[in-house]
């Protein structure tokens, strides 16, 4: 199926931009403004995105449906898999008693909450971002901070703030590392 996207379907860049932003506005408007449950807000945002793509950007319905299915599969296979693995790792560490050892190690270094945030959210979170990425640092370091006694909302918020720099730079080296590994083989092809 062949389709070429027109970036300015309405003839004015600002009007086309506003129409393209409708899914985000619907999502945040329902979530923050009307305080509707998140899964309904996400569904309304996705439906709005499909409608905007088909009605304004003239995307074929079959291609819009395939794009939606790809997005759902990507979210389930990449993001949900990491969250599931992080929760599983947390449960195993709690069940075997290893989480208490890690918690006592960090708590033994300092009882100051600010330094614990730096050690867990910034340092440990940056390490996990470089190793895994895709939301794992927030999930794993957040569970770690909850175990240290932080409130769940504060742990999530602090980890999201701490992860702003590592998420941009943490996985940056992987493409260059992979290209160095593949370089000797390129001459043979």
C-alpha positions as CSV (number, residue, x, y, z in Angstrom):
1,X,0.0,0.0,0.0
2,X,1.5,3.4,-1.0
3,X,0.7,6.6,0.8
4,X,2.6,9.8,1.0
5,X,2.0,11.9,4.1
6,X,1.2,15.6,3.6
7,X,2.5,17.6,6.5
8,X,0.3,20.6,6.0
9,X,-3.1,19.3,4.9
10,X,-5.0,22.4,5.9
11,X,-2.8,24.9,4.1
12,X,-1.7,26.7,7.3
13,X,1.1,25.2,9.3
14,X,-0.3,26.4,12.6
15,X,-3.8,25.0,11.9
16,X,-2.3,21.6,10.8
17,X,-0.2,21.6,13.9
18,X,-3.3,22.1,16.1
19,X,-5.2,19.3,14.4
20,X,-2.2,17.0,14.7
21,X,-2.0,17.8,18.5
22,X,-5.7,16.8,19.1
23,X,-4.8,13.3,20.3
24,X,-2.5,14.7,23.0
25,X,-5.0,17.4,23.9
26,X,-7.7,14.8,24.3
27,X,-5.5,12.5,26.3
28,X,-4.3,15.2,28.7
29,X,-7.7,17.0,28.8
30,X,-9.5,13.8,29.9
31,X,-6.8,12.7,32.2
32,X,-6.0,16.0,34.0
33,X,-9.1,18.0,33.3
34,X,-11.9,15.5,33.7
35,X,-10.0,13.0,35.9
36,X,-11.2,10.0,33.9
37,X,-9.4,6.6,34.4
38,X,-6.1,6.4,32.5
39,X,-7.1,3.4,30.3
40,X,-10.2,5.2,29.0
41,X,-8.1,8.4,28.3
42,X,-5.5,6.3,26.4
43,X,-8.3,4.7,24.3
44,X,-9.8,8.1,23.6
45,X,-6.4,9.5,22.6
46,X,-5.7,6.5,20.3
47,X,-9.1,6.8,18.7
48,X,-8.6,10.5,18.2
49,X,-5.2,9.8,16.6
50,X,-6.8,7.4,14.1
51,X,-9.6,9.8,13.3
52,X,-7.2,12.7,12.7
53,X,-4.9,10.6,10.5
54,X,-7.8,9.3,8.4
55,X,-9.9,12.5,8.2
56,X,-7.4,15.2,8.0
57,X,-4.1,13.6,6.8
58,X,-5.9,11.3,4.4
59,X,-4.3,8.1,5.7
60,X,-5.9,4.9,4.4
61,X,-8.0,3.2,7.0
62,X,-6.1,-0.1,6.6
63,X,-2.8,1.6,7.1
64,X,-4.1,3.5,10.2
65,X,-5.3,0.2,11.6
66,X,-2.0,-1.5,11.0
67,X,-0.1,1.5,12.6
68,X,-2.4,1.2,15.6
69,X,-1.8,-2.5,15.9
70,X,2.0,-2.0,15.6
71,X,1.9,0.6,18.4
72,X,-0.1,-1.7,20.7
73,X,2.3,-4.6,20.0
74,X,5.3,-2.4,20.5
75,X,4.0,-1.2,23.8
76,X,3.1,-4.7,25.0
77,X,6.3,-6.4,23.9
78,X,8.8,-3.7,24.8
79,X,7.4,-1.7,27.7
80,X,5.1,-4.2,29.4
81,X,7.8,-6.9,29.2
82,X,10.3,-4.7,31.1
83,X,7.8,-3.7,33.7
84,X,6.8,-7.3,34.2
85,X,10.5,-8.3,34.5
86,X,11.2,-5.5,36.9
87,X,8.3,-6.5,39.1
88,X,9.4,-10.2,38.9
89,X,13.0,-9.2,39.8
90,X,11.7,-7.2,42.8
91,X,9.5,-10.1,44.0
92,X,12.4,-12.5,43.8
93,X,14.7,-10.2,45.6
94,X,12.1,-9.7,48.4
95,X,11.3,-13.4,48.6
96,X,15.0,-14.5,48.9
97,X,15.9,-11.7,51.3
98,X,18.3,-10.0,49.0
99,X,16.3,-6.8,48.9
100,X,16.7,-6.3,52.6
101,X,20.5,-6.7,52.1
102,X,20.5,-4.1,49.3
103,X,18.2,-1.8,51.3
104,X,20.4,-2.0,54.4
105,X,23.5,-1.4,52.3
106,X,22.1,1.9,51.0
107,X,20.5,2.8,54.3
108,X,23.8,2.0,56.0
109,X,25.7,4.5,53.9
110,X,23.5,7.3,54.9
111,X,20.1,7.9,56.5
112,X,19.7,11.3,54.7
113,X,16.8,10.9,52.2
114,X,18.4,13.4,49.8
115,X,21.6,11.3,49.5
116,X,19.5,8.2,49.1
117,X,17.7,9.8,46.2
118,X,21.0,10.6,44.6
119,X,22.4,7.1,45.1
120,X,19.3,5.2,44.0
121,X,17.4,7.4,41.6
122,X,20.3,9.2,39.9
123,X,23.3,6.8,40.1
124,X,21.6,3.4,40.1
125,X,18.9,4.6,37.8
126,X,21.5,5.9,35.3
127,X,23.3,2.5,35.4
128,X,20.0,0.6,34.7
129,X,19.2,3.1,31.9
130,X,22.5,2.3,30.2
131,X,22.0,-1.4,30.7
132,X,18.3,-1.8,29.8
133,X,16.4,1.5,29.1
134,X,12.8,1.5,28.1
135,X,11.4,2.5,31.5
136,X,13.3,-0.1,33.6
137,X,15.2,2.5,35.7
138,X,12.1,4.1,36.9
139,X,10.4,0.8,37.7
140,X,13.4,-0.8,39.4
141,X,14.8,2.2,41.2
142,X,11.3,3.2,42.2
143,X,10.6,-0.2,43.8
144,X,14.0,0.1,45.5
145,X,13.1,3.6,46.9
146,X,9.7,2.3,48.1
147,X,11.5,-0.4,50.0
148,X,13.6,2.3,51.6
149,X,10.4,3.9,52.9
150,X,9.6,6.6,50.3
151,X,6.0,7.1,49.4
152,X,5.1,5.5,46.1
153,X,4.1,8.8,44.4
154,X,7.3,10.5,45.6
155,X,9.5,7.6,44.5
156,X,7.9,7.6,41.0
157,X,8.2,11.4,40.7
158,X,11.8,11.5,41.9
159,X,12.8,8.7,39.6
160,X,11.1,10.3,36.6
161,X,13.0,13.5,37.3
162,X,16.3,11.7,37.9
163,X,15.9,9.8,34.7
164,X,15.6,12.9,32.4
165,X,19.4,13.1,31.7
166,X,20.2,9.3,31.5
167,X,17.3,8.6,29.2
168,X,18.8,11.0,26.6
169,X,22.3,9.8,26.9
170,X,22.2,6.3,28.6
171,X,21.8,4.2,25.5
172,X,23.8,6.5,23.2
173,X,26.9,4.4,23.1
174,X,25.2,1.1,22.1
175,X,25.0,1.9,18.3
176,X,28.7,2.8,18.2
177,X,29.6,-0.3,20.3
178,X,27.6,-2.5,17.9
179,X,29.1,-0.9,14.8
180,X,32.6,-1.5,16.1
181,X,31.8,-5.2,16.7
182,X,30.4,-5.5,13.2
183,X,33.2,-3.5,11.4
184,X,35.5,-6.5,10.9
185,X,32.7,-8.4,9.3
186,X,31.8,-5.7,6.8
187,X,35.0,-6.2,4.9
188,X,34.1,-9.9,4.4
189,X,30.7,-9.2,2.9
